[in-house]
Amino acid sequence: MARRAVLKLVFLFTVPMSLLVAQDWNPGQELNATLKESTDGRLQFSFEERVRFEIRTGNNFGSSPDLENPLIRTRIGASFLITDWLKISAMGQDARAPDYGGTAPNTARDTMDLQEGYIELFPGKTAPVGAIFGRQMVTFGEGRLIGIPQWRNTSQTFDTARFHFLVPGVRLEFLMVSIVKVLPDEFNRPELGDRVVGTYDAFTRLIPKSTVEGYFLRHDQNRPGGFTQPGSLGTNTYGGRAAGPLGMGLKYSVEAAAQNGHTGALVHRGYAWFSSVSRTVNAWRPLDLSVEYKFASGNSGADKTRETTFDQLYPSNHDKFGHEDLFGWRNIRNLRSLETAHITKKIAMNLMYDNWWLADPHDALYNSSGKSIAVRAKGNAGTHVGQELDAFAAYQSNGWQYGLGFGHLFAGEYLRNATPGVNTRYLYIFQSFSF
């Protein structure tokens, strides 16, 4: 590692940490407490400041330059409860990537823009009916199909229309979400031709002490919305998720989805599933253990009238396929384990292991955004993508957070045959403050 990079890491960590040791306080919480008292809880502000310094080597497995740069994100927001049945919320976001070594992509840079701006009718979790209209960061379930990748510097947001109805044990929600395209030097605009319409419902009484969710999501994408092949994209996703206790201290989470529709002129058929088991062991310190397996279908190309690669919609993939965020939920098999040691109430240390294989060697390997990284249509590059080991730690206290981590990918047979095959490495350190 270059000496300059080491100095940056030391400065970024030690200077704010010394301030934290000197005073552990959150002025924003004090401000909101005062506002809550003076406005009868109707006005609240939010703020986030985050700085992360990253060193990435072996980018795109050796086909792209190494990166060594800071990422800076600032958010300022407010919400006001006008009446008991009407709430308005807004948030601005400014994301910067100085020292990027060229023009930073829209995943890293977006000058001050509207991240959220919506009205909410009948706010609150117990209202029998409710609705939200406007721009909002949205996550459903565990974010495997629709979620907010907060680790990404610009994150992502949606223009939405959502309606929900509550009856005992059931929450029915009807939605339209359209991803907002990030334009770093312009005001971000919606692309309503790239949207998901459907229903996402929760049932709390089907399985004792568990949450069960079912959904139908129609994904439409035309050429202006981003689909680049002839025709348009129109996939239907039918699926469900369940999570809860198993007994003996074990917890489970499972999700499965099947798809039909069309991809351009081709008939679309795809499917994916996920399962995990976790347990907390009270040893010297609490230790969270989990193991999971994920699958998403690919396309052999044998039937020229069909497209069978799973459409992952708008996921939040961070950590779900390794801490380096290299891969997505398409044409993939993934085995993952995570161990989290709670050293104190404020300090946690994590060790994550991932192993990947292609579901079909004739289809592409896809990145976290669902775009093709490499493809060997003859299927002669193998199926084992590689393994990744990640270690990271975080300190949290009263709105302050500090963390650092390192990840190393060991390229497998497929990456060595279909790409330059360089092992990727990811080193970072960050600090954030929010209220």
VMD Tcl script that draws the C-alpha trace (Angstrom):
set ca {
  {0.00 0.00 0.00}
  {1.28 3.44 -0.86}
  {2.50 5.63 1.97}
  {0.02 8.37 1.01}
  {-2.87 5.93 1.34}
  {-1.72 4.85 4.80}
  {-1.50 8.47 5.94}
  {-5.02 9.14 4.69}
  {-6.35 6.13 6.56}
  {-4.62 7.14 9.78}
  {-5.86 10.73 9.53}
  {-9.43 9.76 8.72}
  {-9.62 7.41 11.69}
  {-7.57 9.02 14.43}
  {-8.70 12.65 14.18}
  {-12.46 12.05 14.49}
  {-11.89 9.22 16.95}
  {-9.97 11.54 19.25}
  {-12.89 13.97 19.15}
  {-15.27 11.13 19.93}
  {-13.25 10.08 22.95}
  {-13.26 13.67 24.16}
  {-17.04 14.04 23.92}
  {-19.67 11.47 23.06}
  {-22.75 13.57 22.43}
  {-25.40 14.09 19.74}
  {-26.58 17.69 19.42}
  {-29.19 16.69 16.84}
  {-30.97 14.48 19.34}
  {-31.08 17.39 21.77}
  {-32.47 19.65 19.02}
  {-35.19 17.15 18.11}
  {-36.08 16.65 21.77}
  {-36.58 20.41 22.09}
  {-38.62 20.54 18.87}
  {-40.75 17.61 19.99}
  {-41.63 19.40 23.18}
  {-42.28 22.80 21.58}
  {-44.23 21.52 18.54}
  {-46.10 18.68 20.26}
  {-43.99 16.15 18.31}
  {-44.96 17.50 14.87}
  {-41.58 18.77 13.59}
  {-38.40 16.70 13.36}
  {-35.09 17.17 11.55}
  {-32.62 14.56 10.30}
  {-28.98 14.79 9.35}
  {-26.28 12.44 8.13}
  {-22.62 13.09 7.42}
  {-20.51 10.17 6.21}
  {-16.93 9.96 4.98}
  {-15.39 6.72 3.69}
  {-11.93 6.24 2.27}
  {-11.60 3.22 -0.03}
  {-8.77 1.36 -1.70}
  {-9.88 -1.11 -4.39}
  {-7.34 -3.17 -6.28}
  {-7.93 -5.70 -9.02}
  {-11.06 -3.87 -10.19}
  {-13.14 -5.87 -12.65}
  {-10.71 -8.70 -11.93}
  {-7.81 -6.80 -13.47}
  {-9.46 -5.11 -16.46}
  {-10.00 -1.71 -14.76}
  {-7.60 0.62 -12.91}
  {-7.19 0.43 -9.17}
  {-9.04 3.06 -7.13}
  {-7.95 4.99 -4.08}
  {-10.36 7.77 -3.13}
  {-12.65 9.20 -0.45}
  {-16.43 9.17 -0.70}
  {-18.41 11.88 1.08}
  {-22.17 11.97 1.61}
  {-24.33 14.55 3.38}
  {-28.07 14.36 3.98}
  {-30.37 16.96 5.52}
  {-34.06 16.27 6.04}
  {-37.19 17.30 7.88}
  {-40.68 15.95 8.49}
  {-43.74 17.88 9.62}
  {-47.02 16.43 10.83}
  {-49.46 19.05 9.58}
  {-52.50 17.29 11.01}
  {-53.10 13.87 12.50}
  {-53.80 12.57 8.98}
  {-51.23 14.47 6.87}
  {-47.42 14.39 7.07}
  {-44.84 15.85 4.69}
  {-41.19 14.79 4.53}
  {-38.20 15.92 2.49}
  {-34.50 15.11 2.36}
  {-31.66 16.51 0.30}
  {-28.55 14.48 -0.51}
  {-25.13 15.59 -1.68}
  {-22.65 12.86 -2.67}
  {-19.06 13.62 -3.66}
  {-16.09 11.54 -4.82}
  {-13.05 13.84 -4.86}
  {-9.72 12.41 -5.98}
  {-11.51 9.69 -7.95}
  {-8.97 9.77 -10.76}
  {-11.39 10.85 -13.49}
  {-15.10 11.53 -13.76}
  {-16.76 9.57 -10.99}
  {-19.79 7.41 -11.95}
  {-23.30 8.19 -10.75}
  {-22.97 5.51 -8.08}
  {-20.38 7.74 -6.37}
  {-21.26 11.34 -7.25}
  {-24.47 13.38 -7.29}
  {-24.38 17.07 -6.41}
  {-27.13 18.33 -4.10}
  {-30.41 16.77 -5.13}
  {-33.79 15.67 -3.80}
  {-33.42 12.24 -2.22}
  {-36.85 12.19 -0.62}
  {-39.93 14.38 -0.90}
  {-43.32 12.86 -0.19}
  {-46.66 13.30 1.52}
  {-48.11 10.63 3.77}
  {-51.81 10.25 4.48}
  {-52.79 8.76 7.85}
  {-49.22 8.16 9.05}
  {-48.48 5.61 11.71}
  {-48.28 1.86 11.91}
  {-51.76 1.39 13.39}
  {-53.83 3.46 10.93}
  {-56.29 1.13 9.13}
  {-55.60 2.85 5.81}
  {-52.76 4.99 4.52}
  {-50.97 6.24 1.44}
  {-47.65 7.74 0.38}
  {-47.04 9.79 -2.76}
  {-43.71 11.18 -3.90}
  {-40.01 10.34 -3.78}
  {-38.96 7.92 -1.06}
  {-36.29 5.40 -0.13}
  {-38.19 2.11 0.02}
  {-37.30 -1.39 1.24}
  {-39.55 -4.44 1.20}
  {-38.71 -7.57 3.15}
  {-34.94 -7.97 3.35}
  {-34.42 -5.83 0.24}
  {-33.62 -8.75 -2.07}
  {-35.92 -7.45 -4.81}
  {-36.66 -3.84 -3.83}
  {-34.33 -2.09 -1.41}
  {-31.94 0.76 -0.72}
  {-28.19 0.01 -1.00}
  {-27.11 2.52 1.64}
  {-23.47 1.51 1.29}
  {-23.43 2.98 -2.22}
  {-22.47 6.63 -1.98}
  {-25.49 7.93 -3.91}
  {-27.78 5.19 -2.60}
  {-30.98 4.98 -4.66}
  {-34.50 6.26 -4.33}
  {-37.87 5.82 -6.01}
  {-40.82 7.87 -7.16}
  {-43.70 6.06 -5.54}
  {-47.43 5.74 -5.05}
  {-48.32 3.36 -2.22}
  {-51.61 2.44 -0.57}
  {-52.04 0.13 2.42}
  {-54.95 -1.40 4.32}
  {-54.78 -3.02 7.75}
  {-57.01 -5.72 9.15}
  {-56.15 -7.93 12.14}
  {-53.12 -10.03 11.21}
  {-52.89 -8.70 7.63}
  {-51.30 -5.70 5.94}
  {-52.21 -5.27 2.27}
  {-50.15 -2.84 0.21}
  {-50.54 -1.81 -3.42}
  {-47.61 0.02 -4.94}
  {-45.98 1.63 -7.92}
  {-42.26 2.37 -7.62}
  {-40.10 3.85 -10.36}
  {-36.36 4.07 -9.81}
  {-34.90 7.56 -10.02}
  {-32.00 7.84 -12.46}
  {-29.04 9.64 -10.90}
  {-27.80 12.54 -13.06}
  {-24.71 13.86 -11.24}
  {-24.80 17.39 -12.72}
  {-28.55 17.74 -13.27}
  {-31.72 17.40 -11.24}
  {-32.56 13.71 -10.97}
  {-35.61 12.77 -13.00}
  {-37.92 9.76 -12.81}
  {-38.11 7.28 -15.66}
  {-41.67 6.07 -15.33}
  {-41.00 3.66 -18.19}
  {-38.83 1.74 -15.70}
  {-41.23 0.76 -12.93}
  {-42.65 -1.97 -10.70}
  {-46.38 -2.18 -10.04}
  {-48.01 -4.73 -7.78}
  {-48.79 -5.73 -4.23}
  {-46.61 -6.63 -1.23}
  {-48.56 -8.04 1.72}
  {-47.68 -9.18 5.24}
  {-49.45 -11.79 7.38}
  {-48.56 -12.07 11.06}
  {-50.89 -14.93 12.10}
  {-50.25 -17.61 9.49}
  {-47.24 -19.02 11.37}
  {-47.01 -18.44 15.15}
  {-44.38 -15.83 16.11}
  {-43.35 -15.48 12.44}
  {-43.85 -12.96 9.68}
  {-45.09 -14.20 6.33}
  {-45.05 -12.00 3.24}
  {-46.45 -12.56 -0.22}
  {-46.04 -10.42 -3.30}
  {-46.85 -9.96 -6.96}
  {-44.57 -7.49 -8.76}
  {-44.86 -6.49 -12.40}
  {-41.61 -5.03 -13.78}
  {-41.93 -2.99 -16.98}
  {-39.02 -1.37 -18.74}
  {-39.06 0.24 -22.19}
  {-36.12 1.55 -24.16}
  {-36.24 5.11 -22.68}
  {-36.48 3.45 -19.26}
  {-33.27 1.55 -19.81}
  {-34.08 -1.67 -21.67}
  {-31.67 -1.78 -24.61}
  {-32.72 -4.90 -26.51}
  {-35.41 -4.83 -29.22}
  {-38.89 -4.46 -27.75}
  {-39.39 -4.03 -24.01}
  {-39.11 -5.89 -20.73}
  {-42.19 -7.13 -18.88}
  {-41.70 -9.67 -16.10}
  {-44.12 -10.88 -13.42}
  {-42.64 -11.96 -10.09}
  {-44.72 -14.15 -7.78}
  {-43.14 -14.90 -4.45}
  {-43.12 -14.99 -0.70}
  {-40.95 -14.76 2.37}
  {-41.18 -16.12 5.90}
  {-39.01 -15.42 8.94}
  {-39.20 -16.33 12.60}
  {-37.97 -18.67 15.38}
  {-37.35 -22.39 14.91}
  {-36.79 -23.40 18.51}
  {-33.55 -24.20 20.37}
  {-32.53 -20.58 19.85}
  {-32.51 -20.91 16.06}
  {-34.08 -18.41 13.67}
  {-34.93 -18.95 10.02}
  {-35.57 -16.85 6.93}
  {-36.68 -18.20 3.56}
  {-37.77 -16.56 0.31}
  {-38.71 -17.88 -3.11}
  {-39.85 -16.21 -6.33}
  {-40.96 -17.41 -9.77}
  {-41.24 -15.28 -12.89}
  {-42.96 -15.23 -16.24}
  {-43.54 -12.57 -18.88}
  {-41.30 -11.48 -21.73}
  {-37.80 -10.13 -22.33}
  {-38.01 -8.31 -25.62}
  {-39.45 -10.81 -28.08}
  {-38.48 -13.78 -25.88}
  {-40.69 -15.61 -23.41}
  {-39.37 -15.03 -19.89}
  {-39.23 -17.78 -17.25}
  {-37.04 -17.44 -14.18}
  {-36.88 -18.33 -10.50}
  {-34.78 -17.76 -7.39}
  {-34.74 -18.78 -3.76}
  {-32.95 -18.07 -0.50}
  {-32.76 -19.77 2.91}
  {-30.86 -19.03 6.09}
  {-30.50 -20.25 9.67}
  {-29.01 -18.19 12.49}
  {-28.38 -18.46 16.21}
  {-26.91 -16.34 18.98}
  {-24.44 -18.14 21.24}
  {-23.80 -16.61 24.65}
  {-20.16 -17.49 25.17}
  {-17.51 -15.11 26.49}
  {-19.38 -12.46 24.52}
  {-22.60 -12.76 22.48}
  {-21.78 -14.35 19.13}
  {-24.25 -14.27 16.22}
  {-23.83 -17.17 13.79}
  {-25.60 -17.52 10.45}
  {-25.35 -19.54 7.28}
  {-27.36 -19.11 4.08}
  {-27.70 -20.35 0.53}
  {-29.03 -18.44 -2.49}
  {-29.89 -19.49 -6.02}
  {-31.04 -17.55 -9.09}
  {-31.68 -19.09 -12.49}
  {-29.60 -18.50 -15.59}
  {-30.04 -19.17 -19.30}
  {-28.45 -22.07 -21.17}
  {-29.33 -20.58 -24.55}
  {-30.56 -23.98 -25.78}
  {-34.08 -22.64 -26.39}
  {-33.80 -19.52 -28.56}
  {-37.40 -18.50 -27.78}
  {-36.87 -18.25 -24.00}
  {-34.98 -16.05 -21.54}
  {-34.61 -17.79 -18.18}
  {-32.21 -15.47 -16.34}
  {-33.83 -14.23 -13.13}
  {-34.79 -10.53 -13.14}
  {-33.54 -9.18 -9.79}
  {-35.57 -5.91 -10.02}
  {-34.12 -3.11 -7.78}
  {-32.27 -4.92 -4.98}
  {-30.12 -3.83 -2.09}
  {-27.31 -6.35 -2.62}
  {-24.71 -4.97 -0.22}
  {-23.35 -7.79 1.99}
  {-25.76 -10.31 0.49}
  {-23.07 -11.54 -1.95}
  {-19.94 -10.46 -0.11}
  {-18.74 -7.18 1.32}
  {-17.05 -6.14 -1.93}
  {-20.45 -5.99 -3.72}
  {-19.20 -7.78 -6.82}
  {-22.16 -9.97 -7.80}
  {-25.95 -9.93 -8.03}
  {-28.92 -12.31 -7.73}
  {-28.83 -13.57 -11.34}
  {-27.45 -16.89 -12.66}
  {-25.75 -17.54 -9.35}
  {-25.41 -20.05 -6.54}
  {-24.02 -18.61 -3.33}
  {-23.05 -20.09 0.03}
  {-22.47 -17.49 2.72}
  {-21.66 -17.48 6.42}
  {-21.42 -14.57 8.84}
  {-20.11 -14.50 12.41}
  {-20.58 -11.36 14.49}
  {-18.89 -11.00 17.88}
  {-20.32 -8.28 20.13}
  {-17.17 -7.30 22.00}
  {-19.08 -4.63 23.92}
  {-22.49 -3.01 23.44}
  {-20.79 -0.50 21.14}
  {-18.21 -2.62 19.32}
  {-18.93 -5.48 16.91}
  {-16.48 -7.52 14.85}
  {-17.57 -9.52 11.79}
  {-16.14 -12.33 9.69}
  {-17.91 -13.20 6.44}
  {-17.24 -15.98 3.95}
  {-18.78 -16.33 0.47}
  {-18.47 -18.98 -2.22}
  {-20.09 -18.64 -5.68}
  {-20.84 -20.80 -8.67}
  {-22.71 -20.02 -11.87}
  {-26.16 -21.58 -12.09}
  {-25.58 -22.12 -15.83}
  {-22.10 -21.85 -17.40}
  {-23.55 -20.69 -20.75}
  {-25.03 -17.52 -19.23}
  {-23.17 -14.44 -17.99}
  {-21.80 -13.61 -14.58}
  {-23.70 -10.52 -13.37}
  {-22.66 -7.67 -11.08}
  {-24.66 -6.25 -8.17}
  {-26.61 -3.98 -10.54}
  {-27.62 -6.94 -12.69}
  {-25.32 -6.12 -15.61}
  {-23.14 -8.69 -17.35}
  {-19.50 -8.89 -16.21}
  {-18.35 -11.71 -18.46}
  {-19.92 -14.43 -20.59}
  {-18.73 -17.61 -22.27}
  {-21.71 -18.76 -24.35}
  {-20.03 -22.10 -25.09}
  {-20.02 -22.88 -21.37}
  {-16.35 -23.84 -21.39}
  {-15.03 -21.52 -18.68}
  {-16.19 -23.61 -15.72}
  {-18.77 -22.77 -13.07}
  {-16.79 -21.94 -9.93}
  {-16.60 -18.13 -9.72}
  {-14.51 -17.82 -6.58}
  {-14.46 -17.25 -2.83}
  {-14.34 -14.11 -0.71}
  {-13.26 -13.54 2.87}
  {-14.24 -10.30 4.62}
  {-13.38 -8.96 8.06}
  {-14.88 -5.71 9.32}
  {-15.57 -3.98 12.61}
  {-17.73 -1.07 13.74}
  {-18.08 1.15 16.78}
  {-21.44 2.86 17.37}
  {-22.43 5.31 20.06}
  {-25.10 7.98 20.28}
  {-25.33 8.64 16.53}
  {-21.59 8.33 15.86}
  {-20.21 5.38 13.95}
  {-16.67 4.34 13.03}
  {-15.63 1.30 11.07}
  {-12.98 -0.37 8.99}
  {-12.79 -3.53 6.95}
  {-10.88 -5.61 4.45}
  {-12.07 -8.06 1.81}
  {-10.16 -10.41 -0.48}
  {-11.62 -12.35 -3.39}
  {-9.88 -15.55 -4.48}
  {-10.66 -15.96 -8.18}
  {-12.06 -19.32 -9.17}
  {-11.86 -21.26 -12.41}
  {-14.49 -19.16 -14.17}
  {-12.88 -15.79 -13.39}
  {-9.45 -17.08 -14.39}
  {-10.82 -18.29 -17.76}
  {-13.34 -15.54 -18.61}
  {-11.55 -12.45 -17.20}
  {-7.94 -11.48 -16.44}
  {-8.53 -13.39 -13.20}
  {-6.89 -10.92 -10.81}
  {-7.90 -11.30 -7.16}
  {-9.78 -8.20 -5.99}
  {-9.10 -6.51 -2.66}
  {-11.13 -3.93 -0.80}
  {-9.85 -1.88 2.13}
  {-11.90 0.89 3.70}
  {-12.30 3.02 6.78}
  {-15.22 5.31 7.54}
  {-16.87 7.59 10.06}
  {-20.42 8.88 10.16}
  {-22.68 11.01 12.33}
  {-26.44 11.06 12.12}
  {-29.58 11.94 13.99}
}
mol new
graphics top color blue
foreach p $ca { graphics top sphere $p radius 0.5 }
foreach p [lrange $ca 0 end-1] q [lrange $ca 1 end] { graphics top cylinder $p $q radius 0.2 }
display resetview
